[in-house]
Amino acid sequence: MKNSNNMMGAGIAIGIGIGTALGVAMNNISIGIGMGVAIGVAIGTMMNKKKNKKKDDK
């Protein structure tokens, strides 16, 4: 992915998918989506930091 916005968006999409699955399992989709957004932001942030670290190493 080329820029950080795409990475953050991809992380949020992954997180919402995971959160929705958790919400269905817990029988409370609204909490699952909220958890998914939080997980997605964390994933997107980790991907950005990893990309920036690789860029700094070069």
N, C-alpha and C positions, 0 to 999 in steps of 0.2 A: 504494500500500500504506500502511496506517495506522501501523504501528509497526515498530520496528527488528527485532523477532524475525521478522516476516514477510519483511523484506528479507534478513536473514541466511539464512533458510530457502530463499528463492528463489535466492539466490546459490549456496548449497551444491547445490541441485538442478541448477542450470545447470552448475556445476563438475563434478558427478558425471557428468552426461551427456557433457560434453567429455572427462573423464578416461576414461570407459568406452570412448568412441570411440578415444582414443589407445591405451588398453590393448589393444583388439582389433587395432589397426593394428600395435602392437609385439609382439603375440602374448603379452602378459602382463597380464591383466586386473587382477590384484591391485595391481600398481604403478600402473596407470591409475586405479583407484578412489582410491588414496591421493593421487595427483597431483590428481585431480578435487576431492577435499575441500579440499586446499590452495588450488587455484584458486578454488573456491567461496567459501571464507572471504575471500579477497582481493576477490572481486567483491562480496560482501555488505558488507564494510567500506567499499569505495569508494562503494556506493550509500548507506550510512548517512551517510558524510561529505558526500556531495553533498546529501542531504536536509537535514542539519544546517546546511550553508552557506546553502542557500536560506532556511531558517527564520531564520537570523541576519541575512540581508540585508533581511528585511521590517521 
